[in-house]
Amino acid sequence: MNKMLLLSALAASFLLAKEPIVVLHAGSLSVPFAEIEKVFEEKYPQYDVQREPSGSIAAARKVTDLGRGADVMGSADYQVIDAMLIPNHAKFNAQFATNEMVLAYTDKSKFAKEINEKNWTDIFLKEGVVVGHSNPNLDPCGYRAMLVTMLAEKYYMKEGLFNKIFGYGTHYEIGEENAKKVIVRPKETDLLGLLEAGQYDYLYIYKSVADQHKLKYVTLPEAISLKSAKYDNVYAEVSFDIDGKKPGHVERQIGAPMVYGLSIFEDAKSPVNKAGAVAFVNFVLSAEGQAIMKKNGQDALTPPIITGDSSILGKK
């Protein structure tokens, strides 16, 4: 009798087993993707979405360099997919959401009551003020922080602003930052707790993340914030180098409007779950998925701009 019960339990657990969908995504997609995961799993109970946030570049390297098997890639910069995954690890790139850079702070931040859109560059240069950014070699938010500061130097006519704050030259190396002035972590969401605890003063971050965490922030002019396609030519006037695909090589990141990308891994080990990956990506790109993105502070591209071979999605 006990044997029969055991067999029945094993059979039941087998029937209840869900198919995993491994989603590697930018840290800034954590909140909207958590909600998308919940709604998606209610709609498709056969699947178990397993999300893994990191910097977008670090996420891509988990597959390209470490040989991980995964299903879906959600990048804070669609260009990461173009540069690192297509054509060997992915076949298409769906541009599906936008964002903008802001400067987040709390009541504990030095000069919190004074800072605004016009004077933040002066405040950042004050002695004792510490600013945070993510690692440009691992996370688009990191190199976007560099680009924003370079654009601000031009916009506010503050010669030497970038070098006075960072002093990195054209490329960042781990440990190069002045610990009295700058704090660096792998991805932007790693810095949130430290900011809220008052460990430093200001964070270069995406507006959506600042809103999600109810942080105060300085909204930047569109000519600086990387928000608007109408300033495409202005953004393109600045650039910053990040680690390339091969050791010792660098790749130049040219300023551009912020656009997120979505794709499905395709190589020897990926996708782990092709049907699940297709269902998940199509849900994110659907009106319901895009409404969740908007609800969480990110404008959606409607319809999404899809390049490459997206036939796997049932789209041309």
Short mmCIF file of the C-alpha atoms (twelve columns), coordinates in Angstrom:
data_MODEL
# 
_entry.id   MODEL 
# 
loop_
_atom_site.group_PDB 
_atom_site.id 
_atom_site.type_symbol 
_atom_site.label_atom_id 
_atom_site.label_alt_id 
_atom_site.label_comp_id 
_atom_site.label_asym_id 
_atom_site.label_seq_id 
_atom_site.Cartn_x 
_atom_site.Cartn_y 
_atom_site.Cartn_z 
_atom_site.pdbx_PDB_model_num 
ATOM 1   C CA . MET A 1   0.000  0.000  0.000   1 
ATOM 2   C CA . ASN A 2   2.815  2.405  0.906   1 
ATOM 3   C CA . LYS A 3   4.485  1.576  -2.392  1 
ATOM 4   C CA . MET A 4   1.303  2.407  -4.281  1 
ATOM 5   C CA . LEU A 5   0.990  5.719  -2.469  1 
ATOM 6   C CA . LEU A 6   4.590  6.542  -3.272  1 
ATOM 7   C CA . LEU A 7   4.082  5.762  -6.944  1 
ATOM 8   C CA . SER A 8   0.933  7.903  -6.992  1 
ATOM 9   C CA . ALA A 9   2.785  10.791 -5.368  1 
ATOM 10  C CA . LEU A 10  5.636  10.508 -7.861  1 
ATOM 11  C CA . ALA A 11  3.166  10.428 -10.761 1 
ATOM 12  C CA . ALA A 12  1.365  13.489 -9.396  1 
ATOM 13  C CA . SER A 13  4.602  15.421 -8.948  1 
ATOM 14  C CA . PHE A 14  5.604  14.525 -12.503 1 
ATOM 15  C CA . LEU A 15  2.314  15.859 -13.828 1 
ATOM 16  C CA . LEU A 16  2.694  19.036 -11.777 1 
ATOM 17  C CA . ALA A 17  6.280  19.685 -12.895 1 
ATOM 18  C CA . LYS A 18  6.582  22.944 -14.784 1 
ATOM 19  C CA . GLU A 19  8.865  23.752 -17.683 1 
ATOM 20  C CA . PRO A 20  11.470 26.385 -16.739 1 
ATOM 21  C CA . ILE A 21  12.084 29.454 -18.885 1 
ATOM 22  C CA . VAL A 22  15.478 30.938 -18.059 1 
ATOM 23  C CA . VAL A 23  15.415 34.722 -18.528 1 
ATOM 24  C CA . LEU A 24  18.665 36.689 -18.231 1 
ATOM 25  C CA . HIS A 25  17.866 40.379 -17.966 1 
ATOM 26  C CA . ALA A 26  19.073 43.841 -17.031 1 
ATOM 27  C CA . GLY A 27  18.738 44.782 -13.392 1 
ATOM 28  C CA . SER A 28  16.510 47.686 -14.370 1 
ATOM 29  C CA . LEU A 29  13.966 45.213 -15.775 1 
ATOM 30  C CA . SER A 30  13.609 43.427 -12.418 1 
ATOM 31  C CA . VAL A 31  10.423 45.151 -11.267 1 
ATOM 32  C CA . PRO A 32  8.439  45.065 -14.549 1 
ATOM 33  C CA . PHE A 33  9.628  41.537 -15.358 1 
ATOM 34  C CA . ALA A 34  8.593  40.335 -11.876 1 
ATOM 35  C CA . GLU A 35  5.054  41.515 -12.611 1 
ATOM 36  C CA . ILE A 36  5.184  40.127 -16.141 1 
ATOM 37  C CA . GLU A 37  6.352  36.792 -14.703 1 
ATOM 38  C CA . LYS A 38  3.352  36.651 -12.353 1 
ATOM 39  C CA . VAL A 39  0.774  37.483 -15.034 1 
ATOM 40  C CA . PHE A 40  2.459  35.237 -17.625 1 
ATOM 41  C CA . GLU A 41  2.531  32.207 -15.289 1 
ATOM 42  C CA . GLU A 42  -1.145 32.706 -14.470 1 
ATOM 43  C CA . LYS A 43  -1.866 32.656 -18.185 1 
ATOM 44  C CA . TYR A 44  0.539  29.783 -18.948 1 
ATOM 45  C CA . PRO A 45  0.637  27.600 -15.795 1 
ATOM 46  C CA . GLN A 46  2.825  24.996 -17.530 1 
ATOM 47  C CA . TYR A 47  5.816  27.350 -17.347 1 
ATOM 48  C CA . ASP A 48  8.097  28.505 -14.529 1 
ATOM 49  C CA . VAL A 49  9.880  31.758 -15.385 1 
ATOM 50  C CA . GLN A 50  13.314 31.793 -13.751 1 
ATOM 51  C CA . ARG A 51  14.693 35.332 -13.898 1 
ATOM 52  C CA . GLU A 52  18.334 36.226 -13.353 1 
ATOM 53  C CA . PRO A 53  19.116 39.970 -13.205 1 
ATOM 54  C CA . SER A 54  22.574 41.370 -13.882 1 
ATOM 55  C CA . GLY A 55  24.218 44.035 -15.982 1 
ATOM 56  C CA . SER A 56  23.179 43.498 -19.611 1 
ATOM 57  C CA . ILE A 57  26.736 42.918 -20.817 1 
ATOM 58  C CA . ALA A 58  27.364 40.498 -17.954 1 
ATOM 59  C CA . ALA A 59  24.138 38.671 -18.875 1 
ATOM 60  C CA . ALA A 60  25.237 38.235 -22.487 1 
ATOM 61  C CA . ARG A 61  28.651 36.970 -21.386 1 
ATOM 62  C CA . LYS A 62  27.055 34.224 -19.285 1 
ATOM 63  C CA . VAL A 63  26.180 32.615 -22.616 1 
ATOM 64  C CA . THR A 64  28.916 33.839 -24.955 1 
ATOM 65  C CA . ASP A 65  31.860 33.363 -22.575 1 
ATOM 66  C CA . LEU A 66  30.671 30.896 -19.931 1 
ATOM 67  C CA . GLY A 67  28.586 28.656 -22.192 1 
ATOM 68  C CA . ARG A 68  25.456 28.871 -20.044 1 
ATOM 69  C CA . GLY A 69  22.188 27.559 -21.396 1 
ATOM 70  C CA . ALA A 70  19.414 30.153 -21.278 1 
ATOM 71  C CA . ASP A 71  16.247 31.109 -23.105 1 
ATOM 72  C CA . VAL A 72  15.570 34.848 -23.164 1 
ATOM 73  C CA . MET A 73  17.785 37.939 -23.101 1 
ATOM 74  C CA . GLY A 74  16.365 41.278 -21.932 1 
ATOM 75  C CA . SER A 75  18.921 44.072 -22.368 1 
ATOM 76  C CA . ALA A 76  18.838 47.676 -21.174 1 
ATOM 77  C CA . ASP A 77  20.575 48.542 -24.444 1 
ATOM 78  C CA . TYR A 78  19.449 46.815 -27.614 1 
ATOM 79  C CA . GLN A 79  22.929 47.381 -29.044 1 
ATOM 80  C CA . VAL A 80  24.322 44.779 -26.601 1 
ATOM 81  C CA . ILE A 81  22.269 42.130 -28.421 1 
ATOM 82  C CA . ASP A 82  23.425 43.364 -31.822 1 
ATOM 83  C CA . ALA A 83  27.078 43.513 -30.796 1 
ATOM 84  C CA . MET A 84  27.405 40.407 -28.622 1 
ATOM 85  C CA . LEU A 85  24.700 37.914 -29.594 1 
ATOM 86  C CA . ILE A 86  23.823 38.305 -33.269 1 
ATOM 87  C CA . PRO A 87  24.364 36.234 -35.368 1 
ATOM 88  C CA . ASN A 88  25.944 33.382 -33.378 1 
ATOM 89  C CA . HIS A 89  23.775 33.404 -30.252 1 
ATOM 90  C CA . ALA A 90  20.560 35.108 -31.377 1 
ATOM 91  C CA . LYS A 91  18.726 35.729 -34.636 1 
ATOM 92  C CA . PHE A 92  16.572 38.785 -33.934 1 
ATOM 93  C CA . ASN A 93  16.424 41.902 -31.785 1 
ATOM 94  C CA . ALA A 94  13.145 43.397 -30.584 1 
ATOM 95  C CA . GLN A 95  13.412 47.032 -29.467 1 
ATOM 96  C CA . PHE A 96  10.535 47.246 -27.025 1 
ATOM 97  C CA . ALA A 97  10.964 49.946 -24.338 1 
ATOM 98  C CA . THR A 98  12.699 53.237 -23.559 1 
ATOM 99  C CA . ASN A 99  13.961 55.018 -20.462 1 
ATOM 100 C CA . GLU A 100 16.029 58.025 -19.420 1 
ATOM 101 C CA . MET A 101 18.881 58.823 -17.060 1 
ATOM 102 C CA . VAL A 102 18.285 60.758 -13.824 1 
ATOM 103 C CA . LEU A 103 20.332 61.584 -10.723 1 
ATOM 104 C CA . ALA A 104 18.767 59.890 -7.704  1 
ATOM 105 C CA . TYR A 105 19.265 60.937 -4.076  1 
ATOM 106 C CA . THR A 106 17.670 60.819 -0.617  1 
ATOM 107 C CA . ASP A 107 17.139 63.259 2.241   1 
ATOM 108 C CA . LYS A 108 20.490 62.017 3.613   1 
ATOM 109 C CA . SER A 109 22.368 63.203 0.508   1 
ATOM 110 C CA . LYS A 110 24.584 66.254 0.926   1 
ATOM 111 C CA . PHE A 111 22.925 69.395 -0.505  1 
ATOM 112 C CA . ALA A 112 19.679 67.458 -1.030  1 
ATOM 113 C CA . LYS A 113 17.614 70.591 -0.401  1 
ATOM 114 C CA . GLU A 114 19.579 72.645 -2.909  1 
ATOM 115 C CA . ILE A 115 20.254 70.406 -5.904  1 
ATOM 116 C CA . ASN A 116 18.343 70.965 -9.134  1 
ATOM 117 C CA . GLU A 117 18.654 70.660 -12.905 1 
ATOM 118 C CA . LYS A 118 20.779 73.806 -13.159 1 
ATOM 119 C CA . ASN A 119 23.285 73.392 -10.312 1 
ATOM 120 C CA . TRP A 120 23.917 69.649 -10.000 1 
ATOM 121 C CA . THR A 121 27.254 69.826 -11.810 1 
ATOM 122 C CA . ASP A 122 28.546 72.297 -9.226  1 
ATOM 123 C CA . ILE A 123 27.256 70.177 -6.345  1 
ATOM 124 C CA . PHE A 124 28.856 67.008 -7.759  1 
ATOM 125 C CA . LEU A 125 32.217 68.789 -7.688  1 
ATOM 126 C CA . LYS A 126 31.917 69.874 -4.043  1 
ATOM 127 C CA . GLU A 127 34.302 68.293 -1.554  1 
ATOM 128 C CA . GLY A 128 32.743 65.379 0.321   1 
ATOM 129 C CA . VAL A 129 30.014 64.693 -2.250  1 
ATOM 130 C CA . VAL A 130 30.182 61.057 -3.413  1 
ATOM 131 C CA . VAL A 131 28.460 59.802 -6.581  1 
ATOM 132 C CA . GLY A 132 27.711 56.239 -7.649  1 
ATOM 133 C CA . HIS A 133 27.568 54.465 -10.999 1 
ATOM 134 C CA . SER A 134 27.611 50.876 -12.203 1 
ATOM 135 C CA . ASN A 135 30.570 49.260 -13.970 1 
ATOM 136 C CA . PRO A 136 30.570 50.462 -17.603 1 
ATOM 137 C CA . ASN A 137 32.146 47.179 -18.736 1 
ATOM 138 C CA . LEU A 138 29.258 45.134 -17.320 1 
ATOM 139 C CA . ASP A 139 26.228 47.377 -17.403 1 
ATOM 140 C CA . PRO A 140 24.854 49.899 -19.926 1 
ATOM 141 C CA . CYS A 141 23.790 52.175 -17.060 1 
ATOM 142 C CA . GLY A 142 27.494 52.524 -16.254 1 
ATOM 143 C CA . TYR A 143 28.611 53.716 -19.646 1 
ATOM 144 C CA . ARG A 144 25.483 55.840 -19.924 1 
ATOM 145 C CA . ALA A 145 26.554 57.614 -16.719 1 
ATOM 146 C CA . MET A 146 29.814 58.468 -18.467 1 
ATOM 147 C CA . LEU A 147 28.025 59.682 -21.596 1 
ATOM 148 C CA . VAL A 148 25.572 61.809 -19.604 1 
ATOM 149 C CA . THR A 149 28.449 63.520 -17.775 1 
ATOM 150 C CA . MET A 150 30.271 64.206 -21.053 1 
ATOM 151 C CA . LEU A 151 27.086 65.650 -22.528 1 
ATOM 152 C CA . ALA A 152 26.592 67.775 -19.398 1 
ATOM 153 C CA . GLU A 153 30.111 69.166 -19.771 1 
ATOM 154 C CA . LYS A 154 29.113 70.475 -23.198 1 
ATOM 155 C CA . TYR A 155 25.558 71.514 -22.306 1 
ATOM 156 C CA . TYR A 156 26.488 73.512 -19.195 1 
ATOM 157 C CA . MET A 157 29.844 74.617 -20.635 1 
ATOM 158 C CA . LYS A 158 31.700 73.150 -17.643 1 
ATOM 159 C CA . GLU A 159 35.086 72.378 -19.128 1 
ATOM 160 C CA . GLY A 160 36.795 69.413 -17.464 1 
ATOM 161 C CA . LEU A 161 33.642 68.247 -15.622 1 
ATOM 162 C CA . PHE A 162 34.038 64.603 -16.632 1 
ATOM 163 C CA . ASN A 163 37.684 64.382 -15.628 1 
ATOM 164 C CA . LYS A 164 37.129 66.236 -12.357 1 
ATOM 165 C CA . ILE A 165 34.424 63.772 -11.297 1 
ATOM 166 C CA . PHE A 166 35.775 60.531 -12.759 1 
ATOM 167 C CA . GLY A 167 39.192 60.958 -14.343 1 
ATOM 168 C CA . TYR A 168 38.879 57.651 -16.226 1 
ATOM 169 C CA . GLY A 169 39.972 58.896 -19.616 1 
ATOM 170 C CA . THR A 170 38.176 56.900 -22.307 1 
ATOM 171 C CA . HIS A 171 37.930 53.581 -20.417 1 
ATOM 172 C CA . TYR A 172 37.221 52.391 -16.859 1 
ATOM 173 C CA . GLU A 173 39.285 49.794 -14.993 1 
ATOM 174 C CA . ILE A 174 38.108 48.222 -11.724 1 
ATOM 175 C CA . GLY A 175 39.576 50.104 -8.772  1 
ATOM 176 C CA . GLU A 176 40.419 53.172 -10.836 1 
ATOM 177 C CA . GLU A 177 37.779 55.314 -9.136  1 
ATOM 178 C CA . ASN A 178 38.659 57.800 -6.427  1 
ATOM 179 C CA . ALA A 179 37.051 56.206 -3.363  1 
ATOM 180 C CA . LYS A 180 36.537 59.637 -1.808  1 
ATOM 181 C CA . LYS A 181 34.490 60.769 -4.788  1 
ATOM 182 C CA . VAL A 182 33.022 57.758 -6.595  1 
ATOM 183 C CA . ILE A 183 31.494 54.386 -5.699  1 
ATOM 184 C CA . VAL A 184 31.162 51.641 -8.335  1 
ATOM 185 C CA . ARG A 185 29.252 48.333 -8.302  1 
ATOM 186 C CA . PRO A 186 28.571 45.744 -11.058 1 
ATOM 187 C CA . LYS A 187 25.014 46.885 -11.852 1 
ATOM 188 C CA . GLU A 188 22.961 49.924 -11.007 1 
ATOM 189 C CA . THR A 189 20.517 48.056 -8.763  1 
ATOM 190 C CA . ASP A 190 23.468 46.939 -6.572  1 
ATOM 191 C CA . LEU A 191 23.870 50.576 -5.568  1 
ATOM 192 C CA . LEU A 192 20.309 51.253 -4.433  1 
ATOM 193 C CA . GLY A 193 20.585 49.892 -0.897  1 
ATOM 194 C CA . LEU A 194 23.803 51.806 -0.280  1 
ATOM 195 C CA . LEU A 195 22.193 55.040 -1.438  1 
ATOM 196 C CA . GLU A 196 19.117 54.503 0.725   1 
ATOM 197 C CA . ALA A 197 21.411 53.772 3.695   1 
ATOM 198 C CA . GLY A 198 23.210 57.087 3.174   1 
ATOM 199 C CA . GLN A 199 26.556 55.527 2.221   1 
ATOM 200 C CA . TYR A 200 26.939 58.017 -0.626  1 
ATOM 201 C CA . ASP A 201 25.008 60.928 -2.084  1 
ATOM 202 C CA . TYR A 202 23.911 60.668 -5.711  1 
ATOM 203 C CA . LEU A 203 23.332 57.821 -8.149  1 
ATOM 204 C CA . TYR A 204 23.270 57.819 -11.947 1 
ATOM 205 C CA . ILE A 205 20.207 55.663 -12.521 1 
ATOM 206 C CA . TYR A 206 17.259 55.012 -14.843 1 
ATOM 207 C CA . LYS A 207 14.133 57.051 -14.161 1 
ATOM 208 C CA . SER A 208 11.996 53.906 -14.010 1 
ATOM 209 C CA . VAL A 209 14.166 52.416 -11.235 1 
ATOM 210 C CA . ALA A 210 14.167 55.684 -9.272  1 
ATOM 211 C CA . ASP A 211 10.357 55.795 -9.519  1 
ATOM 212 C CA . GLN A 212 9.991  52.135 -8.524  1 
ATOM 213 C CA . HIS A 213 12.085 52.734 -5.402  1 
ATOM 214 C CA . LYS A 214 10.400 56.068 -4.653  1 
ATOM 215 C CA . LEU A 215 13.696 57.949 -4.714  1 
ATOM 216 C CA . LYS A 216 14.028 61.677 -5.195  1 
ATOM 217 C CA . TYR A 217 15.838 62.619 -8.375  1 
ATOM 218 C CA . VAL A 218 17.013 65.426 -10.595 1 
ATOM 219 C CA . THR A 219 15.402 65.259 -14.020 1 
ATOM 220 C CA . LEU A 220 17.947 66.095 -16.711 1 
ATOM 221 C CA . PRO A 221 17.403 68.116 -19.904 1 
ATOM 222 C CA . GLU A 222 16.536 65.852 -22.842 1 
ATOM 223 C CA . ALA A 223 19.733 66.946 -24.574 1 
ATOM 224 C CA . ILE A 224 21.581 65.104 -21.776 1 
ATOM 225 C CA . SER A 225 19.249 62.388 -20.456 1 
ATOM 226 C CA . LEU A 226 19.485 60.032 -23.494 1 
ATOM 227 C CA . LYS A 227 15.692 60.030 -23.574 1 
ATOM 228 C CA . SER A 228 14.764 61.447 -26.940 1 
ATOM 229 C CA . ALA A 229 15.438 60.336 -30.508 1 
ATOM 230 C CA . LYS A 230 15.285 63.974 -31.605 1 
ATOM 231 C CA . TYR A 231 18.657 64.503 -29.888 1 
ATOM 232 C CA . ASP A 232 20.251 61.500 -31.591 1 
ATOM 233 C CA . ASN A 233 22.918 63.662 -33.274 1 
ATOM 234 C CA . VAL A 234 23.737 65.457 -30.025 1 
ATOM 235 C CA . TYR A 235 24.138 62.207 -28.090 1 
ATOM 236 C CA . ALA A 236 26.386 60.822 -30.813 1 
ATOM 237 C CA . GLU A 237 28.936 63.575 -30.167 1 
ATOM 238 C CA . VAL A 238 30.237 61.692 -27.098 1 
ATOM 239 C CA . SER A 239 31.574 58.163 -26.630 1 
ATOM 240 C CA . PHE A 240 33.166 55.874 -24.044 1 
ATOM 241 C CA . ASP A 241 35.163 52.657 -24.461 1 
ATOM 242 C CA . ILE A 242 34.177 49.391 -22.757 1 
ATOM 243 C CA . ASP A 243 35.813 45.965 -22.647 1 
ATOM 244 C CA . GLY A 244 35.525 44.163 -25.965 1 
ATOM 245 C CA . LYS A 245 34.690 40.542 -26.755 1 
ATOM 246 C CA . LYS A 246 38.374 39.605 -26.659 1 
ATOM 247 C CA . PRO A 247 40.755 40.317 -23.748 1 
ATOM 248 C CA . GLY A 248 42.705 43.516 -24.256 1 
ATOM 249 C CA . HIS A 249 40.271 44.857 -26.840 1 
ATOM 250 C CA . VAL A 250 37.823 47.718 -26.346 1 
ATOM 251 C CA . GLU A 251 34.585 48.655 -28.084 1 
ATOM 252 C CA . ARG A 252 33.435 52.226 -28.429 1 
ATOM 253 C CA . GLN A 253 29.975 53.051 -27.107 1 
ATOM 254 C CA . ILE A 254 28.614 56.092 -28.905 1 
ATOM 255 C CA . GLY A 255 25.883 58.131 -27.248 1 
ATOM 256 C CA . ALA A 256 22.393 57.164 -28.403 1 
ATOM 257 C CA . PRO A 257 18.779 57.280 -27.193 1 
ATOM 258 C CA . MET A 258 17.988 54.632 -24.565 1 
ATOM 259 C CA . VAL A 259 16.212 51.658 -26.121 1 
ATOM 260 C CA . TYR A 260 15.806 48.212 -24.549 1 
ATOM 261 C CA . GLY A 261 16.172 44.995 -26.538 1 
ATOM 262 C CA . LEU A 262 14.674 41.511 -26.225 1 
ATOM 263 C CA . SER A 263 15.739 38.281 -27.908 1 
ATOM 264 C CA . ILE A 264 15.890 34.491 -27.654 1 
ATOM 265 C CA . PHE A 265 19.205 32.696 -27.252 1 
ATOM 266 C CA . GLU A 266 19.976 30.303 -30.077 1 
ATOM 267 C CA . ASP A 267 23.087 28.164 -29.990 1 
ATOM 268 C CA . ALA A 268 24.187 24.658 -28.990 1 
ATOM 269 C CA . LYS A 269 22.821 24.958 -25.433 1 
ATOM 270 C CA . SER A 270 20.032 27.452 -25.958 1 
ATOM 271 C CA . PRO A 271 17.209 27.915 -25.788 1 
ATOM 272 C CA . VAL A 272 16.547 25.410 -23.021 1 
ATOM 273 C CA . ASN A 273 12.836 25.818 -23.655 1 
ATOM 274 C CA . LYS A 274 12.130 27.163 -27.137 1 
ATOM 275 C CA . ALA A 275 8.330  27.065 -26.906 1 
ATOM 276 C CA . GLY A 276 8.421  28.761 -23.513 1 
ATOM 277 C CA . ALA A 277 10.894 31.385 -24.725 1 
ATOM 278 C CA . VAL A 278 8.667  32.226 -27.693 1 
ATOM 279 C CA . ALA A 279 5.584  32.466 -25.481 1 
ATOM 280 C CA . PHE A 280 7.363  34.721 -22.983 1 
ATOM 281 C CA . VAL A 281 8.834  37.095 -25.568 1 
ATOM 282 C CA . ASN A 282 5.531  37.362 -27.423 1 
ATOM 283 C CA . PHE A 283 3.807  38.162 -24.121 1 
ATOM 284 C CA . VAL A 284 6.308  40.928 -23.288 1 
ATOM 285 C CA . LEU A 285 5.782  42.401 -26.753 1 
ATOM 286 C CA . SER A 286 1.990  42.129 -26.535 1 
ATOM 287 C CA . ALA A 287 -0.306 45.000 -25.552 1 
ATOM 288 C CA . GLU A 288 -0.694 43.402 -22.100 1 
ATOM 289 C CA . GLY A 289 3.054  43.087 -21.588 1 
ATOM 290 C CA . GLN A 290 3.723  46.606 -22.824 1 
ATOM 291 C CA . ALA A 291 1.051  47.972 -20.476 1 
ATOM 292 C CA . ILE A 292 2.955  46.410 -17.561 1 
ATOM 293 C CA . MET A 293 6.172  48.073 -18.755 1 
ATOM 294 C CA . LYS A 294 4.425  51.458 -18.891 1 
ATOM 295 C CA . LYS A 295 2.872  50.911 -15.456 1 
ATOM 296 C CA . ASN A 296 6.366  50.453 -14.082 1 
ATOM 297 C CA . GLY A 297 7.762  53.661 -15.519 1 
ATOM 298 C CA . GLN A 298 9.098  52.620 -18.925 1 
ATOM 299 C CA . ASP A 299 7.624  53.869 -22.166 1 
ATOM 300 C CA . ALA A 300 6.925  51.076 -24.607 1 
ATOM 301 C CA . LEU A 301 7.730  51.114 -28.308 1 
ATOM 302 C CA . THR A 302 4.393  50.377 -29.950 1 
ATOM 303 C CA . PRO A 303 4.742  48.481 -32.147 1 
ATOM 304 C CA . PRO A 304 8.165  47.140 -31.198 1 
ATOM 305 C CA . ILE A 305 10.944 47.511 -33.782 1 
ATOM 306 C CA . ILE A 306 12.156 44.019 -34.680 1 
ATOM 307 C CA . THR A 307 15.294 43.454 -36.736 1 
ATOM 308 C CA . GLY A 308 16.784 40.192 -37.971 1 
ATOM 309 C CA . ASP A 309 14.996 36.860 -38.413 1 
ATOM 310 C CA . SER A 310 12.041 36.852 -36.018 1 
ATOM 311 C CA . SER A 311 10.226 33.974 -37.730 1 
ATOM 312 C CA . ILE A 312 10.506 31.977 -34.497 1 
ATOM 313 C CA . LEU A 313 7.987  34.442 -33.004 1 
ATOM 314 C CA . GLY A 314 5.572  33.951 -35.861 1 
ATOM 315 C CA . LYS A 315 6.376  37.481 -37.010 1 
ATOM 316 C CA . LYS A 316 7.919  38.642 -40.276 1 
# 
